[in-house]
Amino acid sequence: MNDNFDRAPGAGRARNLPAEPGLVVTGDGDTKTTLFNQREPLRQPRTSPPFAENNIGTASDVAGGDFKRQSKPQQSANANSTSASRRCNEVDSVVKSSKLSASAPEFVPSGMNPYEDPAYYDDESYYGEPTLADMVTEFLGHLSSSPGSFESDIEYITSVINSWVTTEELLLELVELIYTQSTAIPNFAYTGARLCNYLSHHLTISPPSGTFRQLLLQRCRKEFEQRDVAVRGDAEAQKKLHSFVLFLGELYLNLEVKSGKGPPNRADILLSALNDLMNSLFDNPVDANLICAVKLLKLTGSVLDDAWKESGKQHMEKLIQRIETILLDATCSRDVRQMLLKLVELRSSDWGRVRAAAAASNATPDNDPNYFMNEPTFYTEDGTPFTAADPEYAEKYQEIMDRQDYFHDVYGENGNEIYDDSEDEMEPEMEEAFENFCLESERKRQQ
């Protein structure tokens, strides 16, 4: 068997290398030309300029001194060398004109939080200390993109903030950062309000100027006092006011104030603020202001209505009256008018809530709409369904009972039909005729 043959793929390729492409040296020392070994010389790489002298020498060695076979690849190599040299010169000019610096701040892609990794601060390439604004912005961006991770991440976020916020100035900066992000990031008002509630109970710092919750309410009051100017301002001022209004609504629903006894309460100071804000929006009934008021009432209407009723105030009735007046007088768009009508309808249905049914002992068909809910459904002979709520229920039900008594006589206790064997006996003539029929049938079958 030929020594160059090996069953393992690729095995034996290092043995008996051919001296020249297209030639194979056999065991007898003879050379044979094989089709599968006829390969073209390797071309020069395009990424680096070749050296002509080395290429000539190499070609001479491989071809056994026959330089003619390498003349065409050599021309191609020279062309590649020229183009590669030109590209190298262009790269050098770009490098010399570059403004990049090795001492530039480290680039961090969005979505990554390097501050969680302790090794980040030990890196020799790290230049400068991260600020509170950088850290809080990273945290808020994470909660904005992944609001479902709030419960699992809030404890860690609070522990990091506690380690950073150690002075009154840093606490004020924290309040401003959270307020700004909660009113600037779309759809972040709810998560921002939850974050404010958690921090108000778990931040350890409490300077003389006030706690986190007190400083947050002071910041909201500052924006609240500018409402009359903003509600008539340009589109940007109105947009800023609307974001504040919705954030304040979320804050009222989520901010809990712990009391010495009993469960925590809501911040009642926000009740009057929300009422004043909605009246300011209705004072200038343009579409943007009306849409904001509708969103706020859909969000907090049921809670505000209950709270004002408990305190004996008629604020919700007055707000609904203002909406009805706007529907008659204001020149709002058709879509906004439809939104206001739906809001009035929603409030008339008690904000879509279903009250608990009356107690079973006191329930009657008049005070409990579900009085007949668990009653069975019956069907008449023609298939018409009826229940206990049907006015003719008693009469139809009695008919069913009468039919059941009839079937009881026919079928018995266990539901099996009762047969009277005496009725199955045949008369003598019938019995004789039946026997003759059987005999005749048997005779025909045998034939």
C-alpha positions as CSV (number, residue, x, y, z in Angstrom):
1,M,0.0,0.0,0.0
2,N,1.2,3.5,-0.8
3,D,2.9,5.2,2.2
4,N,1.1,8.4,1.5
5,F,-2.3,6.7,2.2
6,D,-3.8,7.0,5.6
7,R,-7.4,6.4,6.6
8,A,-7.4,9.2,9.2
9,P,-8.5,12.5,7.5
10,G,-5.4,14.7,7.2
11,A,-3.1,12.1,8.5
12,G,0.3,11.6,6.9
13,R,0.3,15.1,5.3
14,A,3.6,15.9,6.9
15,R,5.4,12.9,5.4
16,N,7.0,12.9,1.9
17,L,6.1,16.5,1.1
18,P,6.3,17.1,-2.6
19,A,9.3,19.1,-3.7
20,E,7.3,21.0,-6.2
21,P,3.5,21.7,-6.6
22,G,2.1,19.0,-8.9
23,L,4.9,16.5,-8.1
24,V,4.8,13.6,-5.7
25,V,7.8,11.6,-4.6
26,T,7.1,7.9,-4.4
27,G,8.9,5.2,-2.4
28,D,11.2,4.4,-5.4
29,G,12.4,8.0,-5.6
30,D,10.4,8.7,-8.8
31,T,8.2,11.6,-9.1
32,K,4.6,11.5,-10.4
33,T,2.3,14.3,-11.3
34,T,-1.1,14.1,-9.6
35,L,-4.2,16.1,-10.3
36,F,-5.1,16.8,-6.7
37,N,-1.7,18.2,-5.8
38,Q,-1.6,20.8,-8.6
39,R,-1.9,24.0,-6.7
40,E,-1.2,27.6,-7.7
41,P,1.5,29.4,-5.7
42,L,0.2,31.3,-2.7
43,R,-0.4,35.0,-3.4
44,Q,1.0,37.7,-1.2
45,P,-1.2,38.9,1.7
46,R,-3.0,42.2,1.0
47,T,-2.5,43.6,4.4
48,S,1.2,44.0,4.5
49,P,3.7,45.1,1.8
50,P,6.0,42.2,0.6
51,F,9.7,42.4,0.0
52,A,10.7,41.8,-3.6
53,E,14.1,40.2,-2.8
54,N,12.6,37.6,-0.4
55,N,9.9,36.8,-2.8
56,I,12.3,36.2,-5.7
57,G,14.5,34.0,-3.5
58,T,11.6,32.0,-2.3
59,A,10.1,31.5,-5.7
60,S,13.5,30.3,-7.0
61,D,13.8,27.7,-4.2
62,V,10.3,26.4,-4.7
63,A,10.6,26.2,-8.5
64,G,14.0,24.7,-8.5
65,G,15.5,27.7,-10.2
66,D,12.8,28.1,-12.8
67,F,12.0,31.7,-12.3
68,K,9.7,31.9,-15.3
69,R,6.9,30.0,-13.5
70,Q,6.9,32.8,-10.8
71,S,6.9,35.8,-13.1
72,K,3.2,36.4,-13.2
73,P,2.6,36.1,-9.3
74,Q,5.6,38.4,-8.8
75,Q,3.9,41.1,-10.9
76,S,0.8,40.7,-8.8
77,A,2.8,40.9,-5.6
78,N,4.4,44.2,-6.8
79,A,1.0,45.7,-7.5
80,N,-0.2,44.6,-4.0
81,S,2.8,46.1,-2.5
82,T,2.2,49.5,-4.1
83,S,-1.5,49.6,-3.0
84,A,-0.6,48.5,0.6
85,S,2.0,51.1,0.9
86,R,-0.4,53.8,-0.2
87,R,-2.9,52.6,2.4
88,C,-0.3,52.7,5.2
89,N,0.5,56.2,4.3
90,E,-3.2,57.2,4.5
91,V,-3.5,55.5,8.0
92,D,-0.4,57.4,9.2
93,S,-2.0,60.7,8.2
94,V,-5.2,59.9,10.0
95,V,-3.3,58.9,13.2
96,K,-1.3,62.1,13.2
97,S,-4.4,64.3,12.8
98,S,-6.5,62.3,15.4
99,K,-7.6,64.2,18.6
100,L,-8.1,61.0,20.7
101,S,-6.3,61.0,24.0
102,A,-5.2,58.1,26.2
103,S,-6.3,60.2,29.2
104,A,-9.9,60.6,28.0
105,P,-12.6,59.5,30.4
106,E,-13.7,55.8,30.2
107,F,-16.6,55.2,27.9
108,V,-19.5,53.2,29.4
109,P,-22.2,51.9,27.0
110,S,-25.8,52.7,27.9
111,G,-27.5,50.0,29.9
112,M,-24.4,49.0,31.9
113,N,-23.9,50.1,35.5
114,P,-20.1,49.9,36.3
115,Y,-20.7,51.3,39.8
116,E,-21.9,47.9,40.9
117,D,-18.6,46.3,40.2
118,P,-16.0,47.0,43.0
119,A,-13.2,46.3,40.4
120,Y,-14.3,49.3,38.5
121,Y,-12.6,51.6,41.0
122,D,-9.4,49.5,41.1
123,D,-8.9,49.7,37.3
124,E,-5.8,51.7,36.4
125,S,-7.6,53.1,33.4
126,Y,-10.3,54.7,35.7
127,Y,-10.0,58.5,35.7
128,G,-12.1,60.6,38.1
129,E,-14.7,59.7,40.7
130,P,-18.3,59.0,39.8
131,T,-20.8,61.6,41.0
132,L,-24.1,61.2,42.8
133,A,-25.9,62.4,39.6
134,D,-24.2,59.7,37.6
135,M,-25.2,57.0,40.0
136,V,-28.8,58.1,40.4
137,T,-29.2,58.6,36.7
138,E,-28.0,55.0,36.1
139,F,-30.4,53.7,38.7
140,L,-33.4,55.6,37.4
141,G,-32.6,54.6,33.9
142,H,-32.5,50.9,35.0
143,L,-35.9,51.2,36.7
144,S,-37.4,53.0,33.7
145,S,-36.3,50.3,31.3
146,S,-37.1,47.4,33.7
147,P,-39.9,48.5,36.0
148,G,-40.6,44.9,36.9
149,S,-37.3,44.7,38.8
150,F,-38.3,47.3,41.3
151,E,-39.1,44.9,44.1
152,S,-35.9,43.0,43.7
153,D,-33.6,46.0,43.2
154,I,-35.0,48.7,45.5
155,E,-33.2,47.4,48.6
156,Y,-29.8,47.4,46.9
157,I,-30.4,50.8,45.4
158,T,-31.4,52.2,48.7
159,S,-28.3,50.8,50.4
160,V,-26.1,52.4,47.8
161,I,-27.8,55.8,48.1
162,N,-27.5,55.6,51.9
163,S,-23.8,55.1,51.6
164,W,-23.5,58.2,49.3
165,V,-26.0,60.7,50.7
166,T,-24.3,61.8,54.0
167,T,-24.8,65.5,53.9
168,E,-27.7,67.9,53.6
169,E,-26.4,69.2,50.3
170,L,-26.4,65.7,48.8
171,L,-29.9,65.0,50.1
172,L,-31.2,68.2,48.4
173,E,-29.4,67.1,45.2
174,L,-31.0,63.6,45.4
175,V,-34.5,65.1,45.8
176,E,-33.9,67.3,42.8
177,L,-32.6,64.5,40.7
178,I,-35.5,62.2,41.4
179,Y,-38.1,64.9,40.9
180,T,-36.5,66.0,37.6
181,Q,-36.3,62.4,36.3
182,S,-39.8,61.5,37.5
183,T,-41.4,64.4,35.6
184,A,-39.1,64.2,32.5
185,I,-39.0,60.5,31.7
186,P,-42.2,59.4,29.9
187,N,-44.3,56.9,31.9
188,F,-41.9,57.1,34.9
189,A,-44.2,58.9,37.3
190,Y,-45.6,55.8,38.9
191,T,-42.2,54.2,39.4
192,G,-40.7,57.5,40.6
193,A,-43.6,57.8,43.2
194,R,-42.9,54.3,44.5
195,L,-39.2,55.1,44.8
196,C,-40.0,58.3,46.7
197,N,-42.2,56.4,49.1
198,Y,-39.6,53.7,49.7
199,L,-36.8,56.2,50.3
200,S,-38.9,58.3,52.6
201,H,-39.1,55.3,55.0
202,H,-35.6,53.9,54.5
203,L,-33.1,56.8,54.1
204,T,-31.1,57.1,57.3
205,I,-30.1,60.8,56.9
206,S,-32.4,63.3,58.6
207,P,-30.8,66.8,58.6
208,P,-32.3,69.8,60.4
209,S,-33.8,71.2,57.1
210,G,-36.1,68.2,56.9
211,T,-36.4,64.6,55.9
212,F,-36.5,63.3,52.4
213,R,-40.3,63.4,52.3
214,Q,-40.4,67.0,53.6
215,L,-37.8,68.2,51.1
216,L,-39.7,66.4,48.3
217,L,-43.0,68.1,49.2
218,Q,-41.2,71.5,49.4
219,R,-39.9,70.9,45.9
220,C,-43.4,70.0,44.7
221,R,-44.8,73.2,46.4
222,K,-42.3,75.3,44.5
223,E,-43.7,74.0,41.2
224,F,-47.3,74.2,42.4
225,E,-47.0,77.9,43.1
226,Q,-46.2,78.5,39.4
227,R,-49.3,76.8,38.1
228,D,-51.3,79.9,37.1
229,V,-48.4,81.1,34.9
230,A,-47.6,77.7,33.4
231,V,-51.2,76.9,32.6
232,R,-51.3,79.9,30.2
233,G,-47.7,79.6,29.0
234,D,-46.3,78.2,25.8
235,A,-46.5,74.5,24.9
236,E,-43.2,73.7,26.7
237,A,-44.4,75.3,30.0
238,Q,-47.8,73.5,29.8
239,K,-46.1,70.2,29.1
240,K,-43.9,70.6,32.1
241,L,-46.9,71.5,34.3
242,H,-48.9,68.4,33.0
243,S,-46.0,66.1,33.9
244,F,-45.9,67.6,37.4
245,V,-49.7,67.2,37.8
246,L,-49.6,63.5,36.9
247,F,-46.6,62.9,39.1
248,L,-48.3,64.6,42.0
249,G,-51.3,62.3,41.4
250,E,-49.1,59.2,41.6
251,L,-47.4,60.6,44.6
252,Y,-50.8,61.0,46.4
253,L,-51.6,57.4,45.6
254,N,-48.3,55.9,46.6
255,L,-46.8,58.1,49.3
256,E,-47.6,56.7,52.8
257,V,-47.3,58.7,56.0
258,K,-46.9,56.4,59.0
259,S,-48.8,57.3,62.1
260,G,-48.2,56.2,65.7
261,K,-51.3,54.1,65.7
262,G,-53.1,52.3,62.9
263,P,-52.2,51.8,59.3
264,P,-50.3,54.4,57.3
265,N,-52.3,57.3,55.7
266,R,-52.0,59.2,52.5
267,A,-50.5,62.7,52.4
268,D,-53.7,64.7,53.0
269,I,-51.8,67.9,52.1
270,L,-51.9,66.8,48.5
271,L,-55.7,66.6,48.4
272,S,-56.2,70.4,48.3
273,A,-53.2,70.8,45.9
274,L,-54.8,68.4,43.4
275,N,-58.1,70.2,43.6
276,D,-56.4,73.6,43.0
277,L,-54.4,72.2,40.1
278,M,-57.6,70.8,38.3
279,N,-59.4,74.2,38.8
280,S,-56.4,75.9,37.2
281,L,-56.5,73.5,34.3
282,F,-60.2,74.2,33.8
283,D,-59.5,78.0,34.0
284,N,-57.8,77.7,30.6
285,P,-59.8,75.0,28.9
286,V,-57.5,74.3,25.9
287,D,-57.2,70.7,24.7
288,A,-53.9,70.0,26.3
289,N,-55.1,71.2,29.7
290,L,-58.4,69.3,29.5
291,I,-56.6,66.1,28.5
292,C,-54.3,66.4,31.5
293,A,-57.3,66.9,33.8
294,V,-59.1,63.8,32.4
295,K,-56.0,61.7,32.9
296,L,-55.6,62.9,36.5
297,L,-59.3,62.2,37.3
298,K,-59.2,58.7,35.7
299,L,-56.1,58.0,37.8
300,T,-57.2,59.4,41.1
301,G,-60.9,60.2,40.8
302,S,-62.3,57.3,42.9
303,V,-59.8,57.9,45.7
304,L,-60.3,61.7,45.7
305,D,-64.1,61.3,45.6
306,D,-64.1,59.0,48.7
307,A,-61.7,61.2,50.6
308,W,-63.7,64.3,50.0
309,K,-66.9,62.6,50.9
310,E,-65.5,61.4,54.2
311,S,-64.5,64.9,55.0
312,G,-67.9,66.3,54.0
313,K,-66.5,68.3,51.0
314,Q,-68.2,68.7,47.7
315,H,-65.1,69.2,45.6
316,M,-65.8,66.4,43.1
317,E,-69.4,67.6,42.4
318,K,-68.0,71.1,41.7
319,L,-65.4,69.7,39.3
320,I,-68.0,67.7,37.5
321,Q,-70.2,70.8,37.2
322,R,-67.2,72.7,35.7
323,I,-66.7,69.9,33.1
324,E,-70.4,70.0,32.2
325,T,-70.1,73.8,31.7
326,I,-67.0,73.4,29.5
327,L,-69.0,70.9,27.4
328,L,-71.6,73.5,26.8
329,D,-69.5,76.6,26.3
330,A,-65.9,75.7,25.5
331,T,-64.6,75.3,21.9
332,C,-62.6,72.1,22.5
333,S,-62.1,69.5,19.8
334,R,-64.5,66.6,19.2
335,D,-62.1,64.0,20.6
336,V,-61.6,66.0,23.9
337,R,-65.3,66.6,24.2
338,Q,-65.8,62.8,23.9
339,M,-63.2,62.2,26.6
340,L,-65.0,64.6,28.9
341,L,-68.4,62.9,28.3
342,K,-66.9,59.5,29.0
343,L,-65.4,60.9,32.3
344,V,-68.8,62.2,33.4
345,E,-70.3,58.8,32.6
346,L,-67.6,57.1,34.5
347,R,-68.2,59.1,37.6
348,S,-71.9,58.5,37.4
349,S,-71.2,54.8,37.5
350,D,-69.1,55.3,40.7
351,W,-65.9,55.2,38.7
352,G,-66.7,51.7,37.4
353,R,-66.6,50.1,40.8
354,V,-69.0,47.2,41.8
355,R,-70.2,47.4,45.4
356,A,-70.3,44.3,47.5
357,A,-73.7,42.5,47.4
358,A,-76.0,42.7,50.5
359,A,-75.5,40.2,53.2
360,A,-77.3,36.9,52.7
361,S,-79.6,37.4,55.6
362,N,-80.7,40.8,54.3
363,A,-80.7,40.1,50.6
364,T,-83.9,40.5,48.6
365,P,-84.6,40.7,44.8
366,D,-84.8,44.5,45.2
367,N,-81.5,45.2,47.0
368,D,-79.3,42.5,45.6
369,P,-78.9,42.1,41.8
370,N,-77.3,38.8,42.3
371,Y,-80.2,37.4,44.3
372,F,-81.1,34.8,41.7
373,M,-77.5,34.2,40.5
374,N,-77.2,30.7,42.0
375,E,-80.7,29.5,41.3
376,P,-81.0,26.5,38.8
377,T,-82.3,26.9,35.3
378,F,-85.2,24.8,34.2
379,Y,-86.7,24.2,30.7
380,T,-90.3,23.8,29.7
381,E,-91.6,21.1,27.3
382,D,-90.9,23.3,24.3
383,G,-87.4,24.0,25.5
384,T,-87.9,27.5,26.9
385,P,-85.6,28.2,29.8
386,F,-86.8,29.8,33.0
387,T,-85.4,30.6,36.5
388,A,-86.8,31.7,39.8
389,A,-86.7,35.3,38.5
390,D,-89.4,34.4,36.0
391,P,-92.9,35.7,37.0
392,E,-94.5,32.4,36.0
393,Y,-91.8,30.4,37.8
394,A,-94.2,28.8,40.4
395,E,-96.7,27.6,37.7
396,K,-94.0,26.2,35.4
397,Y,-92.1,24.6,38.3
398,Q,-95.3,22.8,39.4
399,E,-95.8,21.3,36.0
400,I,-92.2,20.0,36.1
401,M,-92.9,18.4,39.5
402,D,-96.0,16.7,38.2
403,R,-94.2,15.3,35.3
404,Q,-91.5,14.0,37.6
405,D,-94.1,12.2,39.7
406,Y,-95.4,10.5,36.5
407,F,-92.0,9.4,35.5
408,H,-91.4,8.2,39.0
409,D,-94.2,5.7,38.6
410,V,-92.8,4.6,35.3
411,Y,-89.1,4.3,36.2
412,G,-89.1,3.6,39.9
413,E,-86.6,4.6,42.6
414,N,-83.3,3.8,40.8
415,G,-84.3,5.2,37.4
416,N,-84.8,1.8,35.7
417,E,-88.0,1.4,33.7
418,I,-90.6,-0.8,35.3
419,Y,-92.2,-3.6,33.1
420,D,-95.3,-5.6,33.8
421,D,-94.6,-9.2,32.8
422,S,-98.3,-10.1,32.7
423,E,-98.9,-7.8,29.7
424,D,-96.2,-9.7,27.7
425,E,-98.2,-13.1,27.7
426,M,-99.6,-14.2,24.3
427,E,-103.0,-15.6,23.6
428,P,-103.3,-19.3,22.6
429,E,-104.0,-18.5,18.9
430,M,-101.0,-16.1,18.8
431,E,-98.8,-18.6,20.5
432,E,-99.8,-21.4,18.0
433,A,-99.3,-19.1,15.0
434,F,-95.9,-18.1,16.3
435,E,-94.8,-21.8,16.7
436,N,-95.9,-22.6,13.2
437,F,-93.9,-19.6,11.9
438,C,-90.8,-20.8,13.7
439,L,-91.2,-24.4,12.3
440,E,-91.7,-23.1,8.8
441,S,-88.6,-20.9,9.0
442,E,-86.5,-23.8,10.3
443,R,-87.7,-26.0,7.4
444,K,-86.7,-23.4,4.8
445,R,-83.3,-22.9,6.3
446,Q,-82.5,-26.6,6.1
447,Q,-83.5,-26.9,2.4
